[in-house]
Amino acid sequence: MLLVCNIMRILLTRPRQQSLSTARSLHAKGHRVLIDPMLHLRHVPHEPVTGEGVAAVVLTSANALPGLDDPLRRLPVFAVGQATAQAAIAAGCARVEAGPGDGVELAALIRARIPPEAGTILHLCGEEVRDGLSEALAAAGYRYERLVVYRTEPASRLQSRTVQALEGHELDAILFYSPKTARTFAELVVREGLAEHLRHASAVCLSEAIAEEIRDLPWRSIEIAARRDQSALFACLEDLAAAMIAQHGIVPGRGPFGRGR
């Protein structure tokens, strides 16, 4: 009799520090994990920020936390998603509120908490920022400023272990947390002639915008989380595992992938 097993063999494509944190959570659920960062973080130096005239700080990624100067940690912090909010709390921020991943909705949360006359809304971010937040705040009369504290550099090639896992059809799912990460993976897998092997794997994406970056590849399936947070992404992953068993008779997690990781 076939033993039903919801263990998945998963490739993480986030920057390494974030992937390590995600891997710990996935390991706790029994999954097997391989890490191949599609983006490498580089911190951008900036002049110290005193916090004068700043009413609140926005964090749309935990990658910005190393650029958070001490005076800013005492201000209200609006973080996109629970994971970024928890990272901000762990970094010593005193007043943190988790908001949705959509910039317009995050702006609505800020409007409900901070009056426009309170001061500048300072957004600590990377070089690439999604539209919505600044436009919505400006339309409501807020002063909005961006401070770029990190940048990302795309990987130049897939790691040999990733190539081996793709060629051996060892991967059940590949997780994508950002459009740039997904775009980089798509470019590399096509350049290295590995796209056809994706027919044996599913892409699990944090948003529709991310899925659009890899939609032209021949996946077994593309799954999109119900919300832009990690718990929803993990729920999507568990649904995928159940569907693989119910619809296709595929038992995820079988095979040699991930030993000793």
Stockholm file with secondary structure:
# STOCKHOLM 1.0

chainA/1-261         MLLVCNIMRILLTRPRQQSLSTARSLHAKGHRVLIDPMLHLRHVPHEPVTGEGVAAVVLTSANALPGLDDPLRRLPVFAVGQATAQAAIAAGCARVEAGPGDGVELAALIRARIPPEAGTILHLCGEEVRDGLSEALAAAGYRYERLVVYRTEPASRLQSRTVQALEGHELDAILFYSPKTARTFAELVVREGLAEHLRHASAVCLSEAIAEEIRDLPWRSIEIAARRDQSALFACLEDLAAAMIAQHGIVPGRGPFGRGR
#=GR chainA/1-261 SS CCCCCCCCEEEECSCHHHHHHHHHHHHHTTCEEEECCSEEEEECCCCCCCCTTEEEEEESCGGGGGGCCHHHHTSEEEEEHHHHHHHHHHTTCSEEEEECSSHHHHHHHHHHHSCGGGCEEEEEEESCCCSSHHHHHHHTTCCEEEEEEEEEEECSSCCHHHHHHHHTTCCSEEEECSHHHHHHHHHHHHHTTCGGGGGGCEEEESSHHHHHHHTTSCCSEEEECSSSSHHHHHHHHHHHHHHHHHHHCCCTTCSSTTTTC
#=GC SS_cons         CCCCCCCCEEEECSCHHHHHHHHHHHHHTTCEEEECCSEEEEECCCCCCCCTTEEEEEESCGGGGGGCCHHHHTSEEEEEHHHHHHHHHHTTCSEEEEECSSHHHHHHHHHHHSCGGGCEEEEEEESCCCSSHHHHHHHTTCCEEEEEEEEEEECSSCCHHHHHHHHTTCCSEEEECSHHHHHHHHHHHHHTTCGGGGGGCEEEESSHHHHHHHTTSCCSEEEECSSSSHHHHHHHHHHHHHHHHHHHCCCTTCSSTTTTC
//
